[in-house]
Every structure is written in C-alpha cells, then in structure tokens.
Amino acid sequence: MRLEDVKTTPLSPVETERPVPRWAMVTARAIPLVLLPQCLWRLPFAFHFQMGMAHDPDAAVWPVWATIPYVFGLSLLTEALALLCFGLVRGWGEVAPAWLPFIGGKRIPPAAALVPATLGGLGATAFWAPSVLVWLGLIEDDSVGYVNGGWETLARVCIAPGTLWGPMVLALTYGYYVRRCRPGKRAG
C-alpha cells in the first residue's frame, strides 16, 4: 500500500500539518489582489473600448458576442488560478477535501502541487518578462502604442502588479516544498 492511498485524519480547509510562515500567508492573499487591476483594466475591451490604445482602423474586429465571453472568461480564469495558490498554504493542498470523489480525505503527494505550481510560476514569469524589459527600456517594442501618455500610464499602473504573479507563485511553491518535503526545516 502506498502512502498516498492511506486515508488520513482530514485537516480542516485552513489547517496544515506544519505551520505556514506569515510571509507565505500574506503572499497567498496578495496574489488575487495584484491580478485584480489588470482584470478590471481588461474588461472595457469586451465592448471594443480601446483604453487609449492606438490601433489599425483596418484591423479585423471580433464581434461583441465573441469578445464579451472571451474577455470576461480570461479575467475569471486569471482570478481562479490566483485563488488556487491558496492550496500552497492551506490544508486542502495537503489532504484532499472529503467531498471529492475517489481522492477525498487522502493525502496529496507534494509533487501534485509542486509540479504545476512551479510550471505556472515559471510560465507567468516568462510571459511577463518582456513587458518588464520594455518598460525598463532594455528592449524595444513597437507593437502597442497609446494615444497619449495618460492612457499608457494607466495601462502600466494596472498591468504592472500582475508581473509579480510568477515570482510570488514561485516563492509560495518553495515555501510549500520546505514545509512538506524537508522535515525539521521551516519555510520562514
């Protein structure tokens, strides 16, 4: 019999086997908040309001019936993925909730959380790295222009916090690894 197959005493959704460092709890709570400004900034695009972006008038435009579900769905998906980060600091990231079929009440192998969290953190970091490099003037990008500096500033203020998503997930992932895989060590 494997350790993963053994039913364990279910933890409460908040309880963890070992204490979660304060920095990890603060980070997990901050992730959905750092993504919220970009999700809200994105919503007007569903209704073809360009938020000051200069665009080619001859470019193809999606119909509103297609953009609304896409833009709202993207924002909801982003926030849902952000909320999944709580699994790295809560009991449901260590023992599957009892209501889940087949795996309910069973211990979750650390790799089941570490692999997707690491890949997600690296992916988010790689996705946002070019934006940060453009904003720092280290590389040039002529793909997006704004009608004035005010719109560009608004875009950067709304989008910039999201660039922290990847590194924050990687930090949480490391804390989870230390807590679950290194006996006697603390992540804080």
N, C-alpha and C positions, 0 to 999 in steps of 0.2 A: 504494500500500500504506500502511495506517495503522500508526502506532507500536504500537498495541495488538496488531496481528496479527503483529508481529515476534517470533520466538522469541528469548528472551534466555538468557544463561547462568543456569540456575536458582540461586537463592540457597538456602542451607540454610534449614530452617524457622526458625532463630533469627537468621540473618544479615540485615542490612538494607543497602540501598545507602549510606545515610548513618547515622552513629552516632545511636542513640536516647539522649536525655538520661536521666540516672539517675532524675529525678523521674517521668518517664513510665513507666519500668520498674517503679518502686515502686507507682505508681498502678494500673497494669495488674494487678499481682499482688494489690493490696489489694481490687479490686472484688469478686471472688468471695467474699472473706472478710467484707466489710461486708454482703453479702447473706445470708450463711450463717445468722446468728442469726434473721432473720425467717423463713427457710425452715424451720428447725428448730422455731421457735415455732408455725408454721402446722400442722405435722404432726398434733398431737393432735386438731385439728378434723375430720380424716378419720374419727375414731372417735367423733364427737359429744361430745368433751370440750371444754367451752366456755372453758377457760383463764380462768375468773373473770369472763367477760363476762355481764352481766345480759341476759337475753333474754326475749322474749314466749313464754310456755308454749303459746299458741295458734298460734304461727307454724308454717308448714309446714316439715317437716324432710326433707331429702333422705335416701334410703335409704343405708346404709353402702356397698353395692355401687357407688353412684354417687359418693359423696364421696371414697372412697379414691383412685380414679384421678384425680379432679379435683384434689385437694389435692396428692398426690404429683407429678402431672404439672405442676402450676403451680410447685412447688418445683424440679423438674428443668428446666423451661423457663427459669425465672429464672436458675439457675446456668449453663445452656448459653449464654444471652445474655451473661452476665457473662464467660464464657470466650471468647466471640467478640471481646471487647475486646483480647485478645492480638494480633489481626490488625493493630491500630494500632501495635504496637511490634515485630512480628516479620516475618521475610521472607515468610511466606505471605500477608501483607497487601499485598505489593508485586508478587510474582510467584506466580501460581497453582501449587500443587504439581503435579508432573509426573504424578501418578496420576489427576488429574481429567480426564474425557473432554472433548474439544473445546478446553478452555482451558488444559490442563496445560502448564506451562512458559512461558506468555505473561504479559507484563507486565499488571498490573491497573491500569486507569485510576484515578487518585486519586479521582475523583468516585464511583466504585463503592463506595468505603469512606466517603468524606466525607458523602455524602448520607444513607445510612441511619444512620451514627453520629450525625450532627447531629440528625436527626429523633428518634432513640432517646433521645439525651441531653436534648433539649427535652421530649420526651414524659414521660420519667421525672421530670424536674424539675417539670413541670406537675402530674403525678399526685400527687407527694408534697408539693407546696407547701401545700395546705390542711391537711394534718396538722401541718406545722411551725407554721403560723399559729395553729391551735387550741392546740397545746402552749405557744406563747408567749403565749396569752391575747389575741391580736389579733382573733380571730373566735370565735364560739361555735358549738359543735356538740353537740347532744344525742342524736345517733344511736347512739353507743356508750357504754354505762355498764359499770362493773365493780362486783362485789360488795364490794370493799374496795380500799384504796389499794395494797396489796401486789401484787395482780394488775395494776392499772393501771401501776405502776412496772415490773413485769416486762415487760409489753407494750411500754412505751415504750423500755426498755433494748434489747429485741430488735428493735424496728422502727426506732428512730432511726438506726442506722448506714445503713440502706437509703436514707434520704433523701439521702445523699451520692452515690448512684449517678449521677443525672443530671449534676450538676456535674463529677463525676470523668470521665464519658464525654466531656463537652464539652471538658474540659481535654486529654484524650488526643487528641481529634479535632483540636484546634488544633495540638498538637504534631506530629501526622501531617501536617497541612496545611503547616506550616512546613518540615518535613523533606522532603516530596515536591514541593511547589509553589513554594517560594521558594529558588531557587538561591543558594548562598552564605550563607544565614541558618541559624542553629541554633535549635532549639526550646528551648534551655535556657540 
